[in-house]
Amino acid sequence: VRQDIEIEEDLIEEIGRVYGYEKINPVSPSGFLISNGKDAGSDIYPFLKIIKNFLVGQGFNEVYNYSFIGEHDLEIFDANKKENDFRFFELENPLSQDLKFLRPLLIFNMLRAASLNLKNYDEFRLFEIGKIFEQGGEKRHLAGILARKEGSGNEMFYKVKGILSAL
């Protein structure tokens, strides 16, 4: 009795080895995908591509952030106050304590990215199209940051206003 053959695939592999793998004609696997119907027929992806291309054309760089935040993020935003309408969904098995909650807003991680970039750049533009999580489920949002170490707030405001108007 062989101890190394436990499942059907082990037996198939052994037959292939004895018969000779070189004698087996390679065949590409085939299959089909079934849509869950959620985005079936929607124009969301071409629309997202238009938005991304526009923002890149305006000098923005796309960022991809984790969909998780930590308790420190909640403290910064004082998110436990009653006037805030956010519900934070805590993960049962988080990757770390800094990635313990599903984000209700994109701004948490965008501000962290801005803080890191300000250490190395005098001016930058970032955007993210990502999912947020709230009571009704997940939604896709757009967030952007235009930052400069020097300059007036009014000047930055009008730049952002012009970009949003054009978008």
TIDO-540578 format. One record per atom (N, C-alpha, C, O): residue in three letters; residue number from 1; x, y, z. Coordinates in steps of 0.05 Angstrom, whole numbers, always signed. Layout:
<nodes>
NODE residu num      u      v      w
NODE    Ala NUM      X      Y      Z
...
</nodes>
This chain:
<nodes>
NODE residu num      u      v      w
NODE    Val   1    +17    -24     +0
NODE    Val   1     +0     +0     +0
NODE    Val   1    +18    +25     +0
NODE    Val   1    +36    +27    +16
NODE    Arg   2    +12    +43    -19
NODE    Arg   2    +28    +67    -21
NODE    Arg   2    +16    +89     -3
NODE    Arg   2     -8    +94     -3
NODE    Gln   3    +34   +102    +11
NODE    Gln   3    +26   +123    +30
NODE    Gln   3    +23   +150    +17
NODE    Gln   3    +11   +168    +28
NODE    Asp   4    +36   +154     -7
NODE    Asp   4    +36   +180    -20
NODE    Asp   4    +12   +185    -38
NODE    Asp   4     +9   +207    -49
NODE    Ile   5     -6   +166    -42
NODE    Ile   5    -30   +170    -58
NODE    Ile   5    -54   +172    -39
NODE    Ile   5    -63   +152    -28
NODE    Glu   6    -64   +196    -37
NODE    Glu   6    -86   +201    -18
NODE    Glu   6   -111   +210    -32
NODE    Glu   6   -133   +204    -24
NODE    Ile   7   -108   +226    -54
NODE    Ile   7   -131   +237    -68
NODE    Ile   7   -129   +229    -97
NODE    Ile   7   -109   +219   -107
NODE    Glu   8   -151   +234   -112
NODE    Glu   8   -153   +227   -140
NODE    Glu   8   -131   +240   -157
NODE    Glu   8   -120   +227   -175
NODE    Glu   9   -124   +265   -151
NODE    Glu   9   -103   +279   -166
NODE    Glu   9    -76   +265   -163
NODE    Glu   9    -60   +265   -182
NODE    Asp  10    -71   +253   -139
NODE    Asp  10    -45   +239   -136
NODE    Asp  10    -44   +215   -155
NODE    Asp  10    -23   +210   -166
NODE    Leu  11    -66   +201   -158
NODE    Leu  11    -67   +178   -176
NODE    Leu  11    -64   +186   -205
NODE    Leu  11    -49   +173   -220
NODE    Ile  12    -77   +208   -213
NODE    Ile  12    -74   +218   -240
NODE    Ile  12    -45   +226   -246
NODE    Ile  12    -35   +221   -267
NODE    Glu  13    -33   +240   -227
NODE    Glu  13     -5   +248   -230
NODE    Glu  13    +13   +223   -233
NODE    Glu  13    +32   +223   -249
NODE    Glu  14     +8   +202   -218
NODE    Glu  14    +25   +178   -220
NODE    Glu  14    +21   +164   -247
NODE    Glu  14    +41   +155   -258
NODE    Ile  15     -3   +163   -257
NODE    Ile  15     -8   +152   -284
NODE    Ile  15     +7   +168   -305
NODE    Ile  15    +19   +156   -323
NODE    Gly  16     +6   +194   -303
NODE    Gly  16    +20   +211   -322
NODE    Gly  16    +50   +206   -321
NODE    Gly  16    +63   +206   -342
NODE    Arg  17    +61   +203   -297
NODE    Arg  17    +89   +199   -294
NODE    Arg  17    +98   +172   -306
NODE    Arg  17   +118   +170   -320
NODE    Val  18    +82   +151   -301
NODE    Val  18    +88   +124   -312
NODE    Val  18    +85   +124   -342
NODE    Val  18   +102   +113   -357
NODE    Tyr  19    +63   +135   -352
NODE    Tyr  19    +57   +135   -381
NODE    Tyr  19    +77   +152   -396
NODE    Tyr  19    +86   +146   -418
NODE    Gly  20    +85   +175   -383
NODE    Gly  20   +104   +193   -396
NODE    Gly  20    +90   +219   -403
NODE    Gly  20    +73   +220   -420
NODE    Tyr  21    +98   +241   -389
NODE    Tyr  21    +86   +267   -393
NODE    Tyr  21    +90   +276   -422
NODE    Tyr  21    +72   +290   -433
NODE    Glu  22   +112   +269   -435
NODE    Glu  22   +117   +278   -462
NODE    Glu  22    +98   +265   -482
NODE    Glu  22    +95   +276   -504
NODE    Lys  23    +84   +244   -475
NODE    Lys  23    +65   +231   -493
NODE    Lys  23    +37   +243   -491
NODE    Lys  23    +20   +237   -508
NODE    Ile  24    +33   +260   -472
NODE    Ile  24     +7   +273   -468
NODE    Ile  24     +6   +299   -484
NODE    Ile  24    +24   +316   -480
NODE    Asn  25    -14   +302   -502
NODE    Asn  25    -16   +326   -518
NODE    Asn  25    -26   +349   -501
NODE    Asn  25    -46   +347   -487
NODE    Pro  26    -11   +371   -502
NODE    Pro  26    -20   +395   -486
NODE    Pro  26    -45   +407   -498
NODE    Pro  26    -48   +410   -522
NODE    Val  27    -63   +414   -481
NODE    Val  27    -89   +427   -488
NODE    Val  27    -93   +451   -470
NODE    Val  27    -91   +448   -446
NODE    Ser  28    -99   +474   -482
NODE    Ser  28   -104   +497   -466
NODE    Ser  28   -130   +494   -450
NODE    Ser  28   -150   +483   -461
NODE    Pro  29   -130   +501   -425
NODE    Pro  29   -155   +499   -410
NODE    Pro  29   -176   +519   -421
NODE    Pro  29   -169   +540   -431
NODE    Ser  30   -200   +511   -420
NODE    Ser  30   -221   +529   -429
NODE    Ser  30   -242   +531   -407
NODE    Ser  30   -244   +514   -389
NODE    Gly  31   -257   +552   -408
NODE    Gly  31   -278   +557   -389
NODE    Gly  31   -292   +583   -396
NODE    Gly  31   -287   +595   -417
NODE    Phe  32   -310   +591   -379
NODE    Phe  32   -325   +615   -383
NODE    Phe  32   -330   +628   -356
NODE    Phe  32   -331   +615   -336
NODE    Leu  33   -334   +655   -357
NODE    Leu  33   -340   +670   -333
NODE    Leu  33   -369   +677   -333
NODE    Leu  33   -381   +684   -353
NODE    Ile  34   -380   +675   -310
NODE    Ile  34   -408   +683   -306
NODE    Ile  34   -409   +709   -290
NODE    Ile  34   -397   +710   -268
NODE    Ser  35   -422   +729   -301
NODE    Ser  35   -424   +754   -287
NODE    Ser  35   -443   +751   -264
NODE    Ser  35   -463   +737   -265
NODE    Asn  36   -436   +765   -242
NODE    Asn  36   -455   +765   -219
NODE    Asn  36   -478   +784   -223
NODE    Asn  36   -496   +786   -206
NODE    Gly  37   -478   +798   -246
NODE    Gly  37   -500   +815   -253
NODE    Gly  37   -498   +843   -241
NODE    Gly  37   -513   +861   -248
NODE    Lys  38   -480   +847   -221
NODE    Lys  38   -478   +872   -208
NODE    Lys  38   -470   +895   -226
NODE    Lys  38   -482   +916   -226
NODE    Asp  39   -450   +890   -243
NODE    Asp  39   -441   +911   -262
NODE    Asp  39   -448   +904   -291
NODE    Asp  39   -439   +917   -309
NODE    Ala  40   -464   +883   -294
NODE    Ala  40   -470   +874   -321
NODE    Ala  40   -485   +896   -337
NODE    Ala  40   -505   +907   -328
NODE    Gly  41   -474   +902   -359
NODE    Gly  41   -487   +922   -376
NODE    Gly  41   -482   +951   -368
NODE    Gly  41   -492   +969   -380
NODE    Ser  42   -468   +955   -346
NODE    Ser  42   -465   +982   -337
NODE    Ser  42   -441   +995   -351
NODE    Ser  42   -423   +982   -361
NODE    Asp  43   -442  +1021   -352
NODE    Asp  43   -421  +1036   -365
NODE    Asp  43   -400  +1047   -345
NODE    Asp  43   -386  +1066   -352
NODE    Ile  44   -398  +1035   -322
NODE    Ile  44   -381  +1046   -301
NODE    Ile  44   -352  +1045   -309
NODE    Ile  44   -337  +1065   -303
NODE    Tyr  45   -342  +1024   -321
NODE    Tyr  45   -314  +1021   -326
NODE    Tyr  45   -304  +1041   -348
NODE    Tyr  45   -283  +1053   -344
NODE    Pro  46   -318  +1044   -370
NODE    Pro  46   -309  +1065   -388
NODE    Pro  46   -310  +1093   -376
NODE    Pro  46   -293  +1110   -381
NODE    Phe  47   -330  +1098   -359
NODE    Phe  47   -332  +1123   -345
NODE    Phe  47   -308  +1128   -326
NODE    Phe  47   -297  +1149   -325
NODE    Leu  48   -301  +1107   -311
NODE    Leu  48   -278  +1109   -293
NODE    Leu  48   -252  +1114   -309
NODE    Leu  48   -235  +1129   -300
NODE    Lys  49   -250  +1102   -332
NODE    Lys  49   -226  +1106   -349
NODE    Lys  49   -224  +1135   -358
NODE    Lys  49   -203  +1146   -359
NODE    Ile  50   -247  +1146   -365
NODE    Ile  50   -248  +1175   -374
NODE    Ile  50   -239  +1193   -351
NODE    Ile  50   -223  +1211   -354
NODE    Ile  51   -249  +1187   -327
NODE    Ile  51   -242  +1203   -303
NODE    Ile  51   -212  +1201   -297
NODE    Ile  51   -198  +1221   -293
NODE    Lys  52   -202  +1176   -298
NODE    Lys  52   -173  +1172   -292
NODE    Lys  52   -156  +1186   -313
NODE    Lys  52   -136  +1199   -306
NODE    Asn  53   -163  +1183   -338
NODE    Asn  53   -147  +1196   -359
NODE    Asn  53   -147  +1227   -356
NODE    Asn  53   -127  +1240   -360
NODE    Phe  54   -170  +1238   -349
NODE    Phe  54   -173  +1267   -346
NODE    Phe  54   -155  +1276   -323
NODE    Phe  54   -139  +1295   -326
NODE    Leu  55   -156  +1262   -300
NODE    Leu  55   -140  +1270   -277
NODE    Leu  55   -110  +1267   -282
NODE    Leu  55    -95  +1284   -273
NODE    Val  56   -102  +1246   -295
NODE    Val  56    -74  +1243   -303
NODE    Val  56    -65  +1265   -321
NODE    Val  56    -43  +1276   -318
NODE    Gly  57    -83  +1273   -339
NODE    Gly  57    -77  +1296   -357
NODE    Gly  57    -75  +1322   -342
NODE    Gly  57    -62  +1341   -351
NODE    Gln  58    -87  +1324   -318
NODE    Gln  58    -85  +1348   -302
NODE    Gln  58    -61  +1347   -283
NODE    Gln  58    -57  +1364   -265
NODE    Gly  59    -44  +1326   -286
NODE    Gly  59    -20  +1324   -269
NODE    Gly  59    -23  +1307   -244
NODE    Gly  59     -5  +1307   -227
NODE    Phe  60    -45  +1294   -241
NODE    Phe  60    -50  +1277   -217
NODE    Phe  60    -37  +1249   -221
NODE    Phe  60    -35  +1240   -244
NODE    Asn  61    -29  +1237   -199
NODE    Asn  61    -19  +1210   -199
NODE    Asn  61    -40  +1193   -184
NODE    Asn  61    -49  +1201   -162
NODE    Glu  62    -46  +1170   -194
NODE    Glu  62    -66  +1152   -181
NODE    Glu  62    -52  +1137   -159
NODE    Glu  62    -30  +1127   -163
NODE    Val  63    -65  +1134   -136
NODE    Val  63    -55  +1118   -114
NODE    Val  63    -75  +1096   -108
NODE    Val  63    -99  +1099   -113
NODE    Tyr  64    -65  +1075    -98
NODE    Tyr  64    -81  +1052    -89
NODE    Tyr  64    -75  +1048    -59
NODE    Tyr  64    -53  +1040    -52
NODE    Asn  65    -94  +1053    -43
NODE    Asn  65    -91  +1050    -14
NODE    Asn  65   -105  +1026     -4
NODE    Asn  65   -124  +1016    -16
NODE    Tyr  66    -96  +1016    +20
NODE    Tyr  66   -111   +995    +33
NODE    Tyr  66   -139  +1004    +39
NODE    Tyr  66   -144  +1028    +42
NODE    Ser  67   -158   +986    +40
NODE    Ser  67   -185   +992    +47
NODE    Ser  67   -189   +990    +77
NODE    Ser  67   -212   +989    +87
NODE    Phe  68   -167   +991    +92
NODE    Phe  68   -169   +988   +121
NODE    Phe  68   -156  +1012   +135
NODE    Phe  68   -139  +1026   +123
NODE    Ile  69   -165  +1017   +159
NODE    Ile  69   -154  +1039   +176
NODE    Ile  69   -151  +1027   +204
NODE    Ile  69   -161  +1006   +210
NODE    Gly  70   -137  +1042   +221
NODE    Gly  70   -132  +1034   +248
NODE    Gly  70   -145  +1053   +268
NODE    Gly  70   -156  +1073   +261
NODE    Glu  71   -141  +1046   +294
NODE    Glu  71   -153  +1062   +315
NODE    Glu  71   -140  +1090   +315
NODE    Glu  71   -154  +1109   +322
NODE    His  72   -115  +1092   +308
NODE    His  72   -101  +1118   +308
NODE    His  72   -116  +1137   +288
NODE    His  72   -118  +1161   +294
NODE    Asp  73   -125  +1126   +266
NODE    Asp  73   -139  +1142   +246
NODE    Asp  73   -165  +1152   +258
NODE    Asp  73   -173  +1175   +254
NODE    Leu  74   -179  +1136   +274
NODE    Leu  74   -204  +1144   +286
NODE    Leu  74   -199  +1166   +306
NODE    Leu  74   -215  +1185   +308
NODE    Glu  75   -177  +1164   +321
NODE    Glu  75   -171  +1185   +341
NODE    Glu  75   -165  +1212   +328
NODE    Glu  75   -173  +1233   +337
NODE    Ile  76   -150  +1211   +305
NODE    Ile  76   -144  +1236   +291
NODE    Ile  76   -169  +1250   +282
NODE    Ile  76   -171  +1274   +285
NODE    Phe  77   -189  +1235   +273
NODE    Phe  77   -214  +1247   +263
NODE    Phe  77   -235  +1249   +285
NODE    Phe  77   -257  +1258   +280
NODE    Asp  78   -227  +1241   +309
NODE    Asp  78   -246  +1241   +331
NODE    Asp  78   -273  +1228   +323
NODE    Asp  78   -294  +1239   +327
NODE    Ala  79   -270  +1205   +310
NODE    Ala  79   -292  +1192   +297
NODE    Ala  79   -312  +1179   +315
NODE    Ala  79   -333  +1170   +306
NODE    Asn  80   -306  +1178   +341
NODE    Asn  80   -325  +1165   +359
NODE    Asn  80   -347  +1185   +370
NODE    Asn  80   -365  +1177   +384
NODE    Lys  81   -344  +1210   +363
NODE    Lys  81   -364  +1230   +371
NODE    Lys  81   -391  +1224   +359
NODE    Lys  81   -393  +1213   +336
NODE    Lys  82   -413  +1230   +373
NODE    Lys  82   -439  +1224   +363
NODE    Lys  82   -447  +1239   +338
NODE    Lys  82   -463  +1228   +322
NODE    Glu  83   -437  +1263   +334
NODE    Glu  83   -445  +1278   +310
NODE    Glu  83   -435  +1266   +284
NODE    Glu  83   -445  +1272   +263
NODE    Asn  84   -415  +1248   +286
NODE    Asn  84   -405  +1235   +262
NODE    Asn  84   -424  +1212   +255
NODE    Asn  84   -432  +1197   +273
NODE    Asp  85   -430  +1209   +230
NODE    Asp  85   -449  +1190   +221
NODE    Asp  85   -436  +1164   +212
NODE    Asp  85   -449  +1147   +199
NODE    Phe  86   -411  +1160   +218
NODE    Phe  86   -397  +1137   +208
NODE    Phe  86   -401  +1113   +225
NODE    Phe  86   -402  +1114   +250
NODE    Arg  87   -403  +1090   +212
NODE    Arg  87   -402  +1064   +227
NODE    Arg  87   -377  +1050   +218
NODE    Arg  87   -373  +1046   +194
NODE    Phe  88   -361  +1042   +236
NODE    Phe  88   -336  +1029   +230
NODE    Phe  88   -339   +999   +234
NODE    Phe  88   -347   +989   +255
NODE    Phe  89   -333   +984   +212
NODE    Phe  89   -336   +955   +213
NODE    Phe  89   -309   +944   +220
NODE    Phe  89   -289   +947   +205
NODE    Glu  90   -307   +931   +243
NODE    Glu  90   -282   +919   +253
NODE    Glu  90   -279   +891   +242
NODE    Glu  90   -297   +875   +242
NODE    Leu  91   -254   +885   +233
NODE    Leu  91   -248   +859   +222
NODE    Leu  91   -243   +840   +245
NODE    Leu  91   -232   +847   +266
NODE    Glu  92   -252   +815   +242
NODE    Glu  92   -248   +795   +263
NODE    Glu  92   -219   +786   +264
NODE    Glu  92   -209   +780   +286
NODE    Asn  93   -206   +785   +241
NODE    Asn  93   -178   +776   +240
NODE    Asn  93   -162   +795   +223
NODE    Asn  93   -154   +789   +200
NODE    Pro  94   -156   +819   +235
NODE    Pro  94   -142   +840   +219
NODE    Pro  94   -113   +832   +213
NODE    Pro  94   -100   +816   +227
NODE    Leu  95   -102   +843   +191
NODE    Leu  95    -74   +839   +184
NODE    Leu  95    -56   +850   +206
NODE    Leu  95    -35   +838   +213
NODE    Ser  96    -63   +873   +218
NODE    Ser  96    -49   +885   +240
NODE    Ser  96    -68   +904   +254
NODE    Ser  96    -90   +908   +245
NODE    Gln  97    -60   +914   +277
NODE    Gln  97    -77   +933   +292
NODE    Gln  97    -80   +959   +277
NODE    Gln  97   -100   +974   +281
NODE    Asp  98    -62   +965   +259
NODE    Asp  98    -64   +989   +242
NODE    Asp  98    -83   +986   +219
NODE    Asp  98    -89  +1005   +205
NODE    Leu  99    -92   +961   +214
NODE    Leu  99   -110   +955   +192
NODE    Leu  99   -134   +940   +203
NODE    Leu  99   -139   +917   +194
NODE    Lys 100   -147   +951   +222
NODE    Lys 100   -167   +937   +238
NODE    Lys 100   -196   +942   +229
NODE    Lys 100   -214   +926   +235
NODE    Phe 101   -201   +965   +216
NODE    Phe 101   -228   +973   +208
NODE    Phe 101   -230   +977   +178
NODE    Phe 101   -210   +984   +165
NODE    Leu 102   -253   +971   +166
NODE    Leu 102   -259   +978   +138
NODE    Leu 102   -263  +1009   +137
NODE    Leu 102   -277  +1020   +154
NODE    Arg 103   -252  +1022   +117
NODE    Arg 103   -253  +1051   +116
NODE    Arg 103   -281  +1060   +108
NODE    Arg 103   -292  +1050    +89
NODE    Pro 104   -292  +1081   +122
NODE    Pro 104   -317  +1093   +113
NODE    Pro 104   -313  +1116    +95
NODE    Pro 104   -332  +1126    +83
NODE    Leu 105   -288  +1126    +92
NODE    Leu 105   -281  +1148    +74
NODE    Leu 105   -253  +1143    +62
NODE    Leu 105   -237  +1129    +74
NODE    Leu 106   -248  +1155    +39
NODE    Leu 106   -222  +1152    +27
NODE    Leu 106   -201  +1171    +40
NODE    Leu 106   -177  +1167    +38
NODE    Ile 107   -211  +1192    +54
NODE    Ile 107   -193  +1213    +63
NODE    Ile 107   -173  +1203    +84
NODE    Ile 107   -151  +1215    +85
NODE    Phe 108   -179  +1182    +99
NODE    Phe 108   -160  +1172   +119
NODE    Phe 108   -133  +1166   +106
NODE    Phe 108   -112  +1177   +115
NODE    Asn 109   -133  +1149    +87
NODE    Asn 109   -108  +1140    +74
NODE    Asn 109    -97  +1161    +55
NODE    Asn 109    -73  +1162    +50
NODE    Met 110   -114  +1178    +43
NODE    Met 110   -105  +1199    +26
NODE    Met 110    -88  +1219    +41
NODE    Met 110    -67  +1228    +31
NODE    Leu 111    -96  +1226    +65
NODE    Leu 111    -80  +1244    +82
NODE    Leu 111    -54  +1232    +90
NODE    Leu 111    -34  +1246    +92
NODE    Arg 112    -54  +1206    +95
NODE    Arg 112    -29  +1193   +102
NODE    Arg 112    -10  +1193    +77
NODE    Arg 112    +14  +1198    +80
NODE    Ala 113    -21  +1189    +54
NODE    Ala 113     -4  +1190    +29
NODE    Ala 113     +6  +1218    +25
NODE    Ala 113    +29  +1222    +17
NODE    Ala 114    -10  +1238    +30
NODE    Ala 114     -2  +1266    +27
NODE    Ala 114    +21  +1272    +47
NODE    Ala 114    +40  +1286    +40
NODE    Ser 115    +18  +1263    +71
NODE    Ser 115    +39  +1268    +92
NODE    Ser 115    +66  +1256    +83
NODE    Ser 115    +87  +1269    +86
NODE    Leu 116    +65  +1232    +72
NODE    Leu 116    +90  +1219    +63
NODE    Leu 116   +102  +1234    +39
NODE    Leu 116   +126  +1237    +37
NODE    Asn 117    +85  +1243    +21
NODE    Asn 117    +94  +1257     -3
NODE    Asn 117   +105  +1285     +3
NODE    Asn 117   +124  +1294    -10
NODE    Leu 118    +94  +1298    +23
NODE    Leu 118   +104  +1325    +30
NODE    Leu 118   +133  +1325    +40
NODE    Leu 118   +147  +1345    +39
NODE    Lys 119   +142  +1302    +50
NODE    Lys 119   +169  +1299    +59
NODE    Lys 119   +189  +1300    +36
NODE    Lys 119   +212  +1307    +39
NODE    Asn 120   +180  +1292    +12
NODE    Asn 120   +198  +1289    -11
NODE    Asn 120   +192  +1308    -34
NODE    Asn 120   +209  +1312    -51
NODE    Tyr 121   +168  +1320    -35
NODE    Tyr 121   +161  +1336    -58
NODE    Tyr 121   +150  +1363    -49
NODE    Tyr 121   +137  +1365    -28
NODE    Asp 122   +156  +1384    -64
NODE    Asp 122   +145  +1411    -58
NODE    Asp 122   +116  +1414    -66
NODE    Asp 122   +101  +1429    -54
NODE    Glu 123   +109  +1399    -87
NODE    Glu 123    +81  +1400    -97
NODE    Glu 123    +74  +1373   -110
NODE    Glu 123    +91  +1360   -122
NODE    Phe 124    +50  +1364   -106
NODE    Phe 124    +41  +1339   -118
NODE    Phe 124    +10  +1339   -120
NODE    Phe 124     -4  +1354   -106
NODE    Arg 125     +0  +1321   -136
NODE    Arg 125    -28  +1317   -140
NODE    Arg 125    -33  +1287   -140
NODE    Arg 125    -21  +1272   -155
NODE    Leu 126    -51  +1278   -122
NODE    Leu 126    -58  +1250   -120
NODE    Leu 126    -88  +1246   -122
NODE    Leu 126   -104  +1264   -115
NODE    Phe 127    -96  +1223   -133
NODE    Phe 127   -125  +1216   -132
NODE    Phe 127   -127  +1186   -128
NODE    Phe 127   -109  +1170   -134
NODE    Glu 128   -151  +1179   -118
NODE    Glu 128   -157  +1150   -115
NODE    Glu 128   -187  +1147   -121
NODE    Glu 128   -204  +1162   -112
NODE    Ile 129   -193  +1126   -136
NODE    Ile 129   -220  +1117   -139
NODE    Ile 129   -221  +1090   -125
NODE    Ile 129   -210  +1070   -134
NODE    Gly 130   -234  +1089   -102
NODE    Gly 130   -234  +1065    -86
NODE    Gly 130   -260  +1060    -72
NODE    Gly 130   -279  +1076    -73
NODE    Lys 131   -261  +1038    -59
NODE    Lys 131   -286  +1030    -45
NODE    Lys 131   -285  +1039    -16
NODE    Lys 131   -265  +1039     -3
NODE    Ile 132   -309  +1048     -7
NODE    Ile 132   -313  +1054    +21
NODE    Ile 132   -335  +1035    +31
NODE    Ile 132   -349  +1023    +15
NODE    Phe 133   -337  +1032    +57
NODE    Phe 133   -355  +1013    +69
NODE    Phe 133   -373  +1027    +89
NODE    Phe 133   -364  +1040   +107
NODE    Glu 134   -399  +1024    +84
NODE    Glu 134   -419  +1036   +102
NODE    Glu 134   -442  +1017   +107
NODE    Glu 134   -442   +994    +96
NODE    Gln 135   -461  +1025   +123
NODE    Gln 135   -483  +1007   +131
NODE    Gln 135   -497   +994   +107
NODE    Gln 135   -503   +971   +108
NODE    Gly 136   -501  +1009    +85
NODE    Gly 136   -515   +999    +62
NODE    Gly 136   -498   +981    +44
NODE    Gly 136   -508   +971    +24
NODE    Gly 137   -472   +978    +50
NODE    Gly 137   -455   +962    +34
NODE    Gly 137   -430   +978    +25
NODE    Gly 137   -423   +998    +37
NODE    Glu 138   -418   +969     +4
NODE    Glu 138   -394   +984     -6
NODE    Glu 138   -402  +1002    -29
NODE    Glu 138   -420   +996    -45
NODE    Lys 139   -388  +1024    -31
NODE    Lys 139   -392  +1043    -53
NODE    Lys 139   -365  +1052    -63
NODE    Lys 139   -345  +1051    -49
NODE    Arg 140   -365  +1061    -88
NODE    Arg 140   -340  +1071   -100
NODE    Arg 140   -340  +1102    -99
NODE    Arg 140   -360  +1115   -106
NODE    His 141   -318  +1113    -89
NODE    His 141   -315  +1142    -86
NODE    His 141   -290  +1151   -100
NODE    His 141   -272  +1136   -105
NODE    Leu 142   -289  +1177   -105
NODE    Leu 142   -266  +1190   -116
NODE    Leu 142   -256  +1211    -96
NODE    Leu 142   -271  +1226    -85
NODE    Ala 143   -230  +1210    -91
NODE    Ala 143   -217  +1230    -73
NODE    Ala 143   -192  +1240    -87
NODE    Ala 143   -179  +1226   -101
NODE    Gly 144   -186  +1266    -82
NODE    Gly 144   -162  +1277    -94
NODE    Gly 144   -149  +1297    -75
NODE    Gly 144   -163  +1309    -58
NODE    Ile 145   -123  +1300    -78
NODE    Ile 145   -108  +1319    -61
NODE    Ile 145    -89  +1334    -80
NODE    Ile 145    -75  +1322    -96
NODE    Leu 146    -90  +1360    -77
NODE    Leu 146    -71  +1377    -90
NODE    Leu 146    -56  +1392    -68
NODE    Leu 146    -69  +1407    -53
NODE    Ala 147    -30  +1388    -66
NODE    Ala 147    -15  +1399    -43
NODE    Ala 147    +10  +1413    -52
NODE    Ala 147    +23  +1405    -72
NODE    Arg 148    +16  +1434    -38
NODE    Arg 148    +41  +1450    -43
NODE    Arg 148    +51  +1460    -17
NODE    Arg 148    +36  +1470     +0
NODE    Lys 149    +77  +1459    -13
NODE    Lys 149    +89  +1469    +12
NODE    Lys 149    +87  +1499    +14
NODE    Lys 149    +82  +1510    +36
NODE    Glu 150    +91  +1513     -8
NODE    Glu 150    +90  +1542     -8
NODE    Glu 150    +66  +1551    -25
NODE    Glu 150    +58  +1537    -44
NODE    Gly 151    +55  +1574    -18
NODE    Gly 151    +33  +1585    -34
NODE    Gly 151     +8  +1591    -17
NODE    Gly 151     +7  +1583     +6
NODE    Ser 152    -10  +1605    -29
NODE    Ser 152    -34  +1613    -14
NODE    Ser 152    -56  +1592    -17
NODE    Ser 152    -58  +1578    -37
NODE    Gly 153    -73  +1592     +3
NODE    Gly 153    -96  +1574     +3
NODE    Gly 153   -116  +1581    -19
NODE    Gly 153   -128  +1564    -31
NODE    Asn 154   -119  +1607    -24
NODE    Asn 154   -137  +1616    -45
NODE    Asn 154   -129  +1606    -72
NODE    Asn 154   -145  +1597    -88
NODE    Glu 155   -103  +1608    -77
NODE    Glu 155    -92  +1599   -103
NODE    Glu 155    -98  +1569   -107
NODE    Glu 155   -107  +1560   -129
NODE    Met 156    -94  +1553    -86
NODE    Met 156    -99  +1524    -88
NODE    Met 156   -129  +1518    -91
NODE    Met 156   -137  +1501   -106
NODE    Phe 157   -145  +1534    -77
NODE    Phe 157   -174  +1530    -78
NODE    Phe 157   -183  +1534   -107
NODE    Phe 157   -199  +1518   -117
NODE    Tyr 158   -174  +1556   -120
NODE    Tyr 158   -183  +1561   -147
NODE    Tyr 158   -173  +1541   -167
NODE    Tyr 158   -186  +1535   -187
NODE    Lys 159   -149  +1530   -163
NODE    Lys 159   -139  +1509   -180
NODE    Lys 159   -157  +1484   -178
NODE    Lys 159   -165  +1473   -198
NODE    Val 160   -163  +1476   -153
NODE    Val 160   -181  +1453   -149
NODE    Val 160   -208  +1458   -161
NODE    Val 160   -220  +1440   -173
NODE    Lys 161   -218  +1482   -157
NODE    Lys 161   -245  +1489   -167
NODE    Lys 161   -246  +1487   -197
NODE    Lys 161   -265  +1476   -209
NODE    Gly 162   -225  +1497   -211
NODE    Gly 162   -223  +1495   -240
NODE    Gly 162   -222  +1466   -250
NODE    Gly 162   -235  +1459   -269
NODE    Ile 163   -206  +1449   -235
NODE    Ile 163   -204  +1421   -243
NODE    Ile 163   -231  +1407   -240
NODE    Ile 163   -240  +1392   -257
NODE    Leu 164   -245  +1412   -217
NODE    Leu 164   -271  +1400   -213
NODE    Leu 164   -291  +1409   -233
NODE    Leu 164   -308  +1394   -242
NODE    Ser 165   -291  +1435   -240
NODE    Ser 165   -309  +1445   -260
NODE    Ser 165   -305  +1432   -287
NODE    Ser 165   -324  +1425   -301
NODE    Ala 166   -280  +1429   -294
NODE    Ala 166   -273  +1416   -320
NODE    Ala 166   -281  +1386   -319
NODE    Ala 166   -290  +1375   -340
NODE    Leu 167   -278  +1373   -296
NODE    Leu 167   -285  +1345   -294
NODE    Leu 167   -315  +1342   -297
NODE    Leu 167   -326  +1320   -295
</nodes>
